[in-house]
Amino acid sequence: MKALIKPLLVIVGMIIIVIIVFNVNIWAGFGLIAAILIFAAYTSRASLYALRGSREFAKGETPQALEWYKKAYNSKPCPDKHRIGYGYLLMRTGDAKQAEQVFGPLLKASKSRDTLVQAQCNLATAYWLQGKQDEAVALLTDVLKEYKNTLVYGNLGYFKILHGDPEEALTFNLEAYAYNGDDLTIMDNVALNYYELGQWTLAEETYQKLMLKSPKFAEPYYYYAQTLKQLGKTDEAIEQINLAATKTLSFVTPLTKEQIEQDALRLRALDADASSMEANNS
């Protein structure tokens, strides 16, 4: 509420000034309105550029989106959320080092707790993409000590799985699940964690819940397929891996599109062999 008071007072003050100027001279009033509109457009250009960038990204035109967000970033003042958006697109296009340079200053400049946490999570991702996994885990561990947050739990839980200690990761991810068991990322982490530990039944149960939320990326469908394969449910596994092949990969992933396609072929071949054996035995 306090954050709204100052802008409202400014707007009220400007309206009063415009009314006074109009009473003095109508043309001066129109001139003042024109000046206000020009000033507003100039100071808001970063948001306008970012809006164009968001539209391009929604259409799948990532390079064009990056160009618009770069314009937003270079426009002063540029709101923190657009700077984060620019850094995110830099990571999406493979420039994690430059993204680190974007996120770093936000840790000191941001006054909003939520914006600060977003910047810290994105900075940790930039570290990870540059091979600085220890730094990524350490940063988010420190953040979580000060501020428990679903985004931090989700990112750190995934990093802990990839970092190579699935038992420790499971302890953490179950804590995260207790904190917010409805979050898609946290649920995905728990399912993947069970898969990595060979706990197929628990992995299947968690993936079943996760699929009700229609995950966006390919990884959960792929690992769900692998879980079903381990449980001997080949037909269902093929269905899930076919879905995985239609999805995009997240940009922090151990998987490749080629790996998904090759494993899909293996599953289909396994199913064909099983069908052939049944036909021969009948």
DODO-892980 format. One record per residue (C-alpha): x, y, z; residue number from 1; chain. Coordinates in steps of 0.5 Angstrom, whole numbers. Layout:
<rs>
+-------+-------+-------+-----+-------+
:    xx :    yy :    zz :   n : chain :
+-------+-------+-------+-----+-------+
:     X :     Y :     Z : NUM :     A :
...
+-------+-------+-------+-----+-------+
</rs>
This chain:
<rs>
+-------+-------+-------+-----+-------+
:    xx :    yy :    zz :   n : chain :
+-------+-------+-------+-----+-------+
:     0 :     0 :     0 :   1 :     A :
:     6 :     5 :     2 :   2 :     A :
:     9 :     4 :    -5 :   3 :     A :
:     3 :     6 :    -8 :   4 :     A :
:     2 :    13 :    -4 :   5 :     A :
:     8 :    16 :    -8 :   6 :     A :
:     6 :    15 :   -15 :   7 :     A :
:    -1 :    17 :   -13 :   8 :     A :
:     1 :    23 :   -10 :   9 :     A :
:     5 :    25 :   -16 :  10 :     A :
:    -1 :    24 :   -21 :  11 :     A :
:    -5 :    28 :   -17 :  12 :     A :
:     0 :    33 :   -16 :  13 :     A :
:     1 :    33 :   -24 :  14 :     A :
:    -7 :    34 :   -25 :  15 :     A :
:    -7 :    40 :   -21 :  16 :     A :
:    -2 :    43 :   -24 :  17 :     A :
:    -5 :    42 :   -31 :  18 :     A :
:   -11 :    45 :   -29 :  19 :     A :
:    -8 :    51 :   -26 :  20 :     A :
:    -4 :    52 :   -33 :  21 :     A :
:   -11 :    51 :   -37 :  22 :     A :
:   -14 :    56 :   -33 :  23 :     A :
:    -8 :    61 :   -35 :  24 :     A :
:    -7 :    59 :   -42 :  25 :     A :
:   -11 :    53 :   -46 :  26 :     A :
:    -5 :    52 :   -51 :  27 :     A :
:     0 :    52 :   -45 :  28 :     A :
:    -4 :    47 :   -42 :  29 :     A :
:    -4 :    43 :   -49 :  30 :     A :
:     3 :    44 :   -49 :  31 :     A :
:     4 :    41 :   -42 :  32 :     A :
:     0 :    35 :   -43 :  33 :     A :
:     4 :    34 :   -50 :  34 :     A :
:    11 :    35 :   -46 :  35 :     A :
:     8 :    30 :   -40 :  36 :     A :
:     6 :    25 :   -45 :  37 :     A :
:    13 :    25 :   -49 :  38 :     A :
:    17 :    25 :   -42 :  39 :     A :
:    13 :    19 :   -40 :  40 :     A :
:    14 :    15 :   -47 :  41 :     A :
:    21 :    17 :   -46 :  42 :     A :
:    22 :    14 :   -39 :  43 :     A :
:    18 :     8 :   -40 :  44 :     A :
:    22 :     6 :   -47 :  45 :     A :
:    25 :     0 :   -43 :  46 :     A :
:    18 :    -3 :   -41 :  47 :     A :
:    16 :    -2 :   -48 :  48 :     A :
:    22 :    -5 :   -51 :  49 :     A :
:    21 :   -11 :   -46 :  50 :     A :
:    14 :   -12 :   -48 :  51 :     A :
:    16 :   -13 :   -55 :  52 :     A :
:    21 :   -18 :   -53 :  53 :     A :
:    16 :   -22 :   -49 :  54 :     A :
:    12 :   -22 :   -55 :  55 :     A :
:    18 :   -25 :   -59 :  56 :     A :
:    20 :   -30 :   -54 :  57 :     A :
:    12 :   -32 :   -54 :  58 :     A :
:    13 :   -33 :   -61 :  59 :     A :
:    19 :   -37 :   -60 :  60 :     A :
:    23 :   -32 :   -64 :  61 :     A :
:    29 :   -32 :   -58 :  62 :     A :
:    34 :   -28 :   -62 :  63 :     A :
:    29 :   -22 :   -64 :  64 :     A :
:    27 :   -23 :   -56 :  65 :     A :
:    34 :   -22 :   -54 :  66 :     A :
:    35 :   -16 :   -58 :  67 :     A :
:    29 :   -12 :   -56 :  68 :     A :
:    31 :   -14 :   -48 :  69 :     A :
:    38 :   -11 :   -50 :  70 :     A :
:    35 :    -5 :   -52 :  71 :     A :
:    31 :    -5 :   -45 :  72 :     A :
:    37 :    -6 :   -41 :  73 :     A :
:    41 :    -1 :   -45 :  74 :     A :
:    35 :     4 :   -43 :  75 :     A :
:    36 :     8 :   -37 :  76 :     A :
:    32 :     7 :   -32 :  77 :     A :
:    31 :     0 :   -34 :  78 :     A :
:    27 :    -4 :   -28 :  79 :     A :
:    30 :    -9 :   -25 :  80 :     A :
:    25 :   -14 :   -28 :  81 :     A :
:    27 :   -13 :   -35 :  82 :     A :
:    34 :   -13 :   -33 :  83 :     A :
:    33 :   -20 :   -30 :  84 :     A :
:    29 :   -22 :   -37 :  85 :     A :
:    35 :   -20 :   -41 :  86 :     A :
:    40 :   -24 :   -37 :  87 :     A :
:    35 :   -30 :   -37 :  88 :     A :
:    35 :   -29 :   -45 :  89 :     A :
:    43 :   -29 :   -45 :  90 :     A :
:    43 :   -36 :   -41 :  91 :     A :
:    38 :   -39 :   -46 :  92 :     A :
:    42 :   -37 :   -52 :  93 :     A :
:    49 :   -39 :   -49 :  94 :     A :
:    52 :   -33 :   -46 :  95 :     A :
:    52 :   -35 :   -39 :  96 :     A :
:    58 :   -31 :   -37 :  97 :     A :
:    55 :   -24 :   -40 :  98 :     A :
:    49 :   -26 :   -36 :  99 :     A :
:    53 :   -26 :   -30 : 100 :     A :
:    55 :   -19 :   -31 : 101 :     A :
:    48 :   -17 :   -31 : 102 :     A :
:    45 :   -21 :   -25 : 103 :     A :
:    51 :   -19 :   -21 : 104 :     A :
:    50 :   -12 :   -20 : 105 :     A :
:    43 :   -13 :   -18 : 106 :     A :
:    45 :   -16 :   -12 : 107 :     A :
:    47 :   -10 :    -9 : 108 :     A :
:    42 :    -5 :   -13 : 109 :     A :
:    35 :    -9 :   -12 : 110 :     A :
:    31 :    -6 :    -6 : 111 :     A :
:    25 :   -12 :    -7 : 112 :     A :
:    26 :   -18 :    -3 : 113 :     A :
:    23 :   -22 :    -9 : 114 :     A :
:    27 :   -19 :   -14 : 115 :     A :
:    33 :   -20 :   -10 : 116 :     A :
:    32 :   -28 :   -10 : 117 :     A :
:    30 :   -28 :   -17 : 118 :     A :
:    37 :   -25 :   -19 : 119 :     A :
:    40 :   -30 :   -14 : 120 :     A :
:    37 :   -36 :   -17 : 121 :     A :
:    39 :   -33 :   -24 : 122 :     A :
:    46 :   -32 :   -22 : 123 :     A :
:    47 :   -39 :   -19 : 124 :     A :
:    44 :   -42 :   -26 : 125 :     A :
:    49 :   -37 :   -30 : 126 :     A :
:    55 :   -40 :   -25 : 127 :     A :
:    52 :   -47 :   -26 : 128 :     A :
:    52 :   -46 :   -34 : 129 :     A :
:    59 :   -44 :   -34 : 130 :     A :
:    61 :   -50 :   -30 : 131 :     A :
:    62 :   -47 :   -23 : 132 :     A :
:    57 :   -52 :   -20 : 133 :     A :
:    60 :   -51 :   -13 : 134 :     A :
:    59 :   -44 :   -13 : 135 :     A :
:    52 :   -44 :   -15 : 136 :     A :
:    50 :   -49 :   -10 : 137 :     A :
:    54 :   -45 :    -4 : 138 :     A :
:    50 :   -39 :    -7 : 139 :     A :
:    43 :   -42 :    -6 : 140 :     A :
:    45 :   -45 :     0 : 141 :     A :
:    46 :   -38 :     3 : 142 :     A :
:    40 :   -35 :     0 : 143 :     A :
:    36 :   -41 :     4 : 144 :     A :
:    39 :   -39 :    10 : 145 :     A :
:    36 :   -32 :    10 : 146 :     A :
:    30 :   -33 :     6 : 147 :     A :
:    26 :   -40 :     5 : 148 :     A :
:    22 :   -39 :    -2 : 149 :     A :
:    19 :   -44 :    -7 : 150 :     A :
:    24 :   -42 :   -12 : 151 :     A :
:    30 :   -43 :    -8 : 152 :     A :
:    28 :   -49 :    -6 : 153 :     A :
:    26 :   -52 :   -13 : 154 :     A :
:    33 :   -49 :   -16 : 155 :     A :
:    37 :   -52 :   -11 : 156 :     A :
:    34 :   -58 :   -10 : 157 :     A :
:    35 :   -59 :   -18 : 158 :     A :
:    42 :   -57 :   -17 : 159 :     A :
:    43 :   -62 :   -11 : 160 :     A :
:    41 :   -68 :   -15 : 161 :     A :
:    46 :   -66 :   -21 : 162 :     A :
:    51 :   -65 :   -16 : 163 :     A :
:    52 :   -72 :   -15 : 164 :     A :
:    49 :   -74 :    -8 : 165 :     A :
:    42 :   -77 :    -9 : 166 :     A :
:    41 :   -79 :    -2 : 167 :     A :
:    43 :   -72 :     1 : 168 :     A :
:    39 :   -69 :    -5 : 169 :     A :
:    33 :   -73 :    -3 : 170 :     A :
:    33 :   -71 :     4 : 171 :     A :
:    33 :   -64 :     2 : 172 :     A :
:    28 :   -65 :    -3 : 173 :     A :
:    23 :   -68 :     2 : 174 :     A :
:    24 :   -62 :     6 : 175 :     A :
:    22 :   -58 :     0 : 176 :     A :
:    16 :   -62 :    -2 : 177 :     A :
:    14 :   -61 :     6 : 178 :     A :
:    14 :   -53 :     5 : 179 :     A :
:    11 :   -53 :    -2 : 180 :     A :
:     8 :   -60 :    -5 : 181 :     A :
:     4 :   -57 :   -10 : 182 :     A :
:    10 :   -53 :   -14 : 183 :     A :
:    11 :   -57 :   -20 : 184 :     A :
:    19 :   -56 :   -20 : 185 :     A :
:    19 :   -59 :   -13 : 186 :     A :
:    15 :   -65 :   -15 : 187 :     A :
:    19 :   -66 :   -21 : 188 :     A :
:    25 :   -66 :   -17 : 189 :     A :
:    23 :   -71 :   -12 : 190 :     A :
:    20 :   -76 :   -17 : 191 :     A :
:    27 :   -75 :   -21 : 192 :     A :
:    31 :   -76 :   -14 : 193 :     A :
:    27 :   -83 :   -13 : 194 :     A :
:    29 :   -85 :   -20 : 195 :     A :
:    36 :   -83 :   -19 : 196 :     A :
:    36 :   -88 :   -13 : 197 :     A :
:    32 :   -93 :   -16 : 198 :     A :
:    26 :   -93 :   -12 : 199 :     A :
:    22 :   -94 :   -18 : 200 :     A :
:    15 :   -95 :   -15 : 201 :     A :
:    16 :   -88 :   -11 : 202 :     A :
:    18 :   -85 :   -17 : 203 :     A :
:    12 :   -87 :   -21 : 204 :     A :
:     7 :   -85 :   -16 : 205 :     A :
:    10 :   -78 :   -16 : 206 :     A :
:    11 :   -77 :   -23 : 207 :     A :
:     3 :   -79 :   -24 : 208 :     A :
:     2 :   -73 :   -19 : 209 :     A :
:     6 :   -69 :   -23 : 210 :     A :
:     3 :   -71 :   -30 : 211 :     A :
:    -3 :   -68 :   -28 : 212 :     A :
:     0 :   -61 :   -28 : 213 :     A :
:     2 :   -62 :   -35 : 214 :     A :
:    10 :   -60 :   -35 : 215 :     A :
:    13 :   -56 :   -40 : 216 :     A :
:    19 :   -59 :   -41 : 217 :     A :
:    22 :   -66 :   -44 : 218 :     A :
:    26 :   -68 :   -38 : 219 :     A :
:    20 :   -71 :   -33 : 220 :     A :
:    17 :   -74 :   -39 : 221 :     A :
:    23 :   -78 :   -41 : 222 :     A :
:    25 :   -80 :   -34 : 223 :     A :
:    18 :   -82 :   -33 : 224 :     A :
:    18 :   -86 :   -39 : 225 :     A :
:    25 :   -89 :   -36 : 226 :     A :
:    21 :   -91 :   -29 : 227 :     A :
:    16 :   -94 :   -33 : 228 :     A :
:    21 :   -98 :   -37 : 229 :     A :
:    24 :  -101 :   -30 : 230 :     A :
:    17 :  -103 :   -28 : 231 :     A :
:    16 :  -107 :   -34 : 232 :     A :
:    11 :  -102 :   -37 : 233 :     A :
:    13 :  -101 :   -44 : 234 :     A :
:     7 :   -99 :   -47 : 235 :     A :
:     6 :   -93 :   -42 : 236 :     A :
:    14 :   -92 :   -43 : 237 :     A :
:    13 :   -91 :   -50 : 238 :     A :
:     7 :   -86 :   -49 : 239 :     A :
:    11 :   -82 :   -45 : 240 :     A :
:    18 :   -82 :   -49 : 241 :     A :
:    14 :   -80 :   -55 : 242 :     A :
:    11 :   -74 :   -51 : 243 :     A :
:    18 :   -72 :   -49 : 244 :     A :
:    21 :   -72 :   -56 : 245 :     A :
:    15 :   -67 :   -57 : 246 :     A :
:    18 :   -62 :   -52 : 247 :     A :
:    23 :   -57 :   -51 : 248 :     A :
:    29 :   -59 :   -46 : 249 :     A :
:    30 :   -54 :   -40 : 250 :     A :
:    37 :   -50 :   -41 : 251 :     A :
:    40 :   -54 :   -35 : 252 :     A :
:    40 :   -61 :   -37 : 253 :     A :
:    44 :   -67 :   -37 : 254 :     A :
:    40 :   -69 :   -43 : 255 :     A :
:    40 :   -68 :   -51 : 256 :     A :
:    35 :   -69 :   -56 : 257 :     A :
:    39 :   -74 :   -59 : 258 :     A :
:    39 :   -78 :   -53 : 259 :     A :
:    31 :   -78 :   -52 : 260 :     A :
:    30 :   -80 :   -60 : 261 :     A :
:    35 :   -86 :   -59 : 262 :     A :
:    32 :   -88 :   -52 : 263 :     A :
:    25 :   -88 :   -56 : 264 :     A :
:    28 :   -92 :   -61 : 265 :     A :
:    30 :   -97 :   -56 : 266 :     A :
:    24 :   -97 :   -53 : 267 :     A :
:    20 :   -99 :   -59 : 268 :     A :
:    25 :  -104 :   -61 : 269 :     A :
:    24 :  -107 :   -54 : 270 :     A :
:    16 :  -107 :   -55 : 271 :     A :
:    17 :  -110 :   -62 : 272 :     A :
:    21 :  -116 :   -60 : 273 :     A :
:    16 :  -117 :   -54 : 274 :     A :
:    11 :  -117 :   -59 : 275 :     A :
:    14 :  -122 :   -64 : 276 :     A :
:    16 :  -127 :   -58 : 277 :     A :
:     9 :  -127 :   -56 : 278 :     A :
:     7 :  -128 :   -63 : 279 :     A :
:    12 :  -134 :   -64 : 280 :     A :
:     9 :  -137 :   -58 : 281 :     A :
:     2 :  -137 :   -59 : 282 :     A :
+-------+-------+-------+-----+-------+
</rs>
